[in-house]
Amino acid sequence: MPKFHRIAALCVLAAAAAWIATGEFAAVGSANGEAGQETPTPEPVADTGPILRTVAAVEPVFVDHARTIRLSGTTAADKRVALAARADGVIASLGLEKGGTVAEGTVVLTLEGPETVAQAKIAEIALAQRERDLELAERLFAGGTAPETQVTNARSSRDGAAAELARATAAVDRLELKAPFSGIVDTVEVELGEWVQTGTPVATILSLDPILVKAEVSELDLGSIAPGSKAVIRLVNGTDLEGTVRLVAREASAQTRTFPVEIALPNPGNALPSGMTAEVLLAAGPARAVMVPRSVITLAETGALGVRVVGADNLAQFAPVTIIDDTPEGLVVTGLPEGVRIIVAGQDLVRDGDAVTVVPAEGLTP
């Protein structure tokens, strides 16, 4: 019996090997299908090319835009002088009152100086005597009764007396102090009857009409400002006044590398004080520019600032721009090429050279 089992196993093994050799086992499942039916073969997918993205774009509107340069400044007196005593003495009169006004040429201080005045009177009398001596010497010389040296000596004496009178007169003049210009008396440092020495501070006078607004402009904006340009001065209370640029410095400040600017502003009645904070608004020269929404500004791979545009060939491109002004309506930029449309929606999904489908943007204007 065991021998029979071994024979049977060998027969089964031989039959299985013969079946495998025929390859029919690969068709198991398909061959067992229903009669007349075959497994469908998938059809190849057609190559449709790259996917076109849809973007919204608008036509740029070019305008000549004069951007506004904003500076921070302070008001300052047009002129400021610190008066000082010109001689030693006691103050005999003082025509200064703090907060008051003075006119140009007004004597604001007089010192006592009777000796100085007397010296001037003596010098005047001496000069008159020397004038008579010279006249007499010239007559005698003309009549032949006096030598020429006598005339020369008399002339020298006359000239010396004249110089002495000039010195004495100058000393008398220094007893008085006059206002060099019309203005407001800001400070008074002395009192009537006080003894002062030469150089003692007496008072400070300010000229506030016109008043100046001093500010500083960066080197980037320096070329846009020139003397004679109009400026709007906005005070802290919101008042706007118009002034004129009087000075644009040609040397930068060593600390800030900015250039001082002075704007003259009419100040009738000295209404504006010195030292008030003010905002200066200056109009730069007009430049051909386009206003765009802030949302369209993007960055190139190099970090350059610009916008995505599309030309007549419907190929997206990056256009570098320069922002010259920031307004409530949008950003004002320059550098945008002609003949392109600005992509205002979908700009972050395309790259240079991408073909796009362009649709008009609704409700968005550059």
HELIX and SHEET records of a PDB file:
HELIX    1   1 PRO A    2  THR A   22  1                                  21    
HELIX    2   2 GLU A   24  ALA A   27  5                                   4    
HELIX    3   3 PRO A  114  GLY A  143  1                                  30    
HELIX    4   4 GLU A  148  ASP A  173  1                                  26    
HELIX    5   5 LEU A  222  SER A  224  5                                   3    
HELIX    6   6 PRO A  268  ASN A  270  5                                   3    
HELIX    7   7 ARG A  294  VAL A  296  5                                   3    
HELIX    8   8 GLN A  347  LEU A  349  5                                   3    
SHEET    1   A 5 THR A 298  LEU A 299  0                                        
SHEET    2   A 5 LEU A 305  VAL A 310 -1                                        
SHEET    3   A 5 ARG A 341  ALA A 345 -1                                        
SHEET    4   A 5 ARG A  53  VAL A  58 -1                                        
SHEET    5   A 5 VAL A 356  PRO A 360  1                                        
SHEET    1   B 4 PHE A  62  HIS A  65  0                                        
SHEET    2   B 4 ALA A 287  VAL A 292 -1                                        
SHEET    3   B 4 GLY A 330  THR A 334 -1                                        
SHEET    4   B 4 THR A 322  THR A 327 -1                                        
SHEET    1   C 7 THR A  68  ALA A  76  0                                        
SHEET    2   C 7 ILE A 211  VAL A 217 -1                                        
SHEET    3   C 7 PHE A 259  LEU A 265 -1                                        
SHEET    4   C 7 ASP A 240  VAL A 248 -1                                        
SHEET    5   C 7 LYS A 230  LEU A 235 -1                                        
SHEET    6   C 7 THR A 277  ALA A 283 -1                                        
SHEET    7   C 7 THR A  68  ALA A  76 -1                                        
SHEET    1   D 4 LYS A  79  ALA A  84  0                                        
SHEET    2   D 4 PRO A 201  SER A 207 -1                                        
SHEET    3   D 4 GLY A 183  VAL A 188 -1                                        
SHEET    4   D 4 THR A 101  VAL A 102 -1                                        
SHEET    1   E 4 GLU A 176  LYS A 178  0                                        
SHEET    2   E 4 VAL A 107  LEU A 111 -1                                        
SHEET    3   E 4 GLY A  89  LEU A  94 -1                                        
SHEET    4   E 4 TRP A 195  VAL A 196 -1                                        
SHEET    1   F 3 THR A 298  LEU A 299  0                                        
SHEET    2   F 3 LEU A 305  VAL A 310 -1                                        
SHEET    3   F 3 ALA A 316  PRO A 320 -1                                        
END                                                                             
